[in-house]
Amino acid sequence: MTHLTLTSYGPAAGRPVLVLHGGGGPATVTPIAEHLAATAPVLLPTHPGWNGTPRPDHFLRVADLATAYLDLLRERDLSDVLVIGSSLGGWIAAEMSAADTESRISGTVLVDAVGIEVDDAPVQDFFALDARGVAEHAYHDPERFYRDPATVPAEQRTVIQGNMASLRLYSGGPAMSDPTLRARLAAVTVPTLVLWGESDRIVTPAYGRAYAASFPQARFEVVAEAGHLPHLEQPEHTFALLDAFAARSALLRP
């Protein structure tokens, strides 16, 4: 099995949760992991290639990450797993759900995920945006989250540049999609929550609704006054939706 960099939170027993980060790295989803760790064991991996972690040469696509995380569940003999993914992590979670032949996953949450093609709501070309543009497209309140690149220390800039290179590699560039994924989601039978920031301009709520409609049984929820990372802008509302879904999906599992 490929070596993975993992951070564990919460108790040793309980329904396991796997939290998958997007292009910004694990820090962007740490609040989700810490919140859920109050009652559940949580695993938060750093995708190979992020934050200076090694990337095996054969890790080239999102599907490779999905395979590695399914292997992780098998290696640890984890079942009844709740998988939560943000942005690119949501794409990985969707791929995992579609490829989970061993039924180890019992619930999936996609938070402003990328990964499918929606003709009338294309993904914004993230790589064409400067720092100001990222803030304006990703957040409801861009001034709160904008950071002038000139104030970022050189060491941190290097990490960010490496993360963006990994994001471009795995996602395939600006489209950030796999044209085969949407059709494959029709076979996913586990409960799915598709959670979206109302002000997201990287992937709009229209894109999110199309994502939810791709699953046989998915609930679509919008978080007001939030953008691409609703758990950072509106944590209370976002966590309430996550908690309700976790409880609901636990009741629905076999």
N, C-alpha and C positions, 0 to 999 in steps of 0.2 A: 504494500500500500504506500502511496505517496505520503511523505511526511507533511503534516499540516500544522500550522501555528494556531493553537486553540487557547482561548481563555474561558474558564469555567466560572459560573456564578451559581449561587443558591444551594439548596439542600441536595443531598445525595440521592434521595428518593423522590418519586413523583413523576408526573407526565413530562418527558423530556421535551425541551424546546431548542430548536436550532435557529439562530438568528444570523441572517446573511446581509452583509453590507453592500453598498453601492460604490460608485467611483471615488467618493470622498474618504473611503477607508472605514475601519471598524469604529472609530470614535463617533461617526455619525449615527450609529445605531446602539451605542453603549447605553443610552437612556432606556431603550426598549428592554435590553438584556437585564439591566439592573431592576427595572420595574417588575418584570416577570419572575425574577429570582427570589422575590419575597415568598413565593409558594411553589416554585418549580426549579428543577435543575436545568440550567441554560448553558448551551455551548455557543460561543461566538468565535468563529474562525476568522483569521486574516487570509484573504484569498492569496494564493501564491503570486508574487509579483508586486504586492502592495506593501508599503512601509518597509521596503528593503528586503522583504522575504524572498527566498529563491523561487524561481519559476522553472519547473522541469521543461525541457525543450519540446516535449510532446503536448504541453498545455497551451493550446492555441485558440480554443473556442469556449463559449459558455457551456456547451455540452460536456466538455472535459472537466469543468468544475463540478457540474451536476453529478457526473459519474464518480468523482472523488468523494463527494459528500454522501452519496448513496453507499459507497464503499465504507465510509466512516461509520454510518449507521449499522452496516452489516458487521464490521469489525468489532464494534462495541455491543453488538446484539441488542440494539435499541429498537423498540417498536412503539406504536401509539405516539409517534413523534409529531409535534406541531412545528411546522416550518414557516418562518416569517422572513420575508425578504424585502428590502428597500431598493428601489430603482434597479440597478443591475442585479442586485441580490434577489429581487422579485422575479427577474427573468430566470435566474438559476433555480429558484424555488418552483417556478412553473415547469421547467425542464425536468426537475426531479420528480414532480408529481406525475408527469407524463411517462416517465421511465421507471417508476417504482413498481416493478413486477413482483416484489416480495411483500407489498402492502405494509411497509414499515411506517409510512406517513398516514396520519389520521386527520390532518387538517392543515390547510395552507392559507397564509395571508400574504397578499401582494400589496405593498405600499408604494403607490406611484411607480409601478414597474414599467420597464421597457421590455422589448423582446418580440412583439408581434408587429405585423404590418397592418396599418389602418389607412386606407387610401385617402379618406377625407379628413384625417386628423394625424398628419405625419409627425414624427419625432423631430423636435428642434435640433438643428445641428449644433450640438453642445461645443464641439471643438472649434467652431467659428466665433464663439463668444469670448470677449475679454472679461476681466474680473467684474466690472460694472454690469456687463450684460448677463453674466451668470447670476448675479444677485437679483437683477430685475426679472429674470425668467424663472428663477427657482424659489423665490420667497414672496409671500404676501407683503411683508414689510422689509423691502430690500435694504433700507438704511440701517436696520438693526444688525444685518448679517454681512453687509459689504465690508471687505477688508482691503485696503489699499495695498497692492502687491509690493510697493516700495517699503512698507513697514514689516514685511515678512522676512525673518532671518534667513540667511543663505542656506543653512542646513535644512530648514523646513521647506524652502523652495525646491530644493533637490528632491526631497521626498514627494512633494506634490507633483513634480514633473514626472517622476518615476511612476506614480499612481496613474497619471493621465496616459502615459505610454501603455501601461497594462490595460487600462480601460479601452483604449483604441484597439489594441490587439484582440482582446477577447470579444469585444462587441462588433468588430468588423468595420469600425469607422462610424460616420455620421448617422447611418440608417438605424443602427442599434437594434437589429431585428434578425430573426431567422424566418424566412418565408414559409417554412414547413411547420412552425410551432403552433400557429393558431388552429390548424386542422387537427393536430394531435391532442390538443386540450379537450376535444369533444369526448375523449375516452377516460378522462379523469373523473373518478366517482367520489372522491372524498370531499367533504364540505370545504368551501373556499370563500374567503373574504377578500374582496378587492376594495382597498381603502385609498381615498384620493383627496389631496388638497385642492380645494375649490379654485385657488389662484395659481395652480401649477401651469406654467407656460413652456416647460420642457416637454412634458406629455400632458395634454389637456384632459379635463374630465371626460370629454367626448371619446378620447382614446381609452380612458379607463372603463367607460361603459361598454365599449366594444370588447375590451379584454374580459370583463365579467361575463358578457354574453357568449364568449367562446367556451365557457365551462357549462356542463349540464346543470350544476347546482352551485351557483355563486351568488353571494350577496354583495351589492355595490353600496358603499357608504361614502359620503362626502364630508370632509372636515372644513368648515367655514373658516375664513381668515387664516388660511394656511396654504403653502405652496408644495414644492416637491418633497419636502421633509416635514410632514405635518406633526410628527412626534417631537420635533424641535420647536416649532412655532405654537402648537396647541397640544401640549402633552396630556393635559387632563382629559380632553375630549377624545384624543387618540387612544389613550390607555383604557378608557371606559369601553370603547368599541372593541379593542383587543381582548379585554377581560370577558366581555359578554360573548364574543365569538369563541373564546377558549372554553368557556363553560358550556355553550351550546353544542360545539363540536364534540366535546367529551361525552355528552349525553347521546349523540348520534352514532358514536363508534360501535362496532360490533361487540 
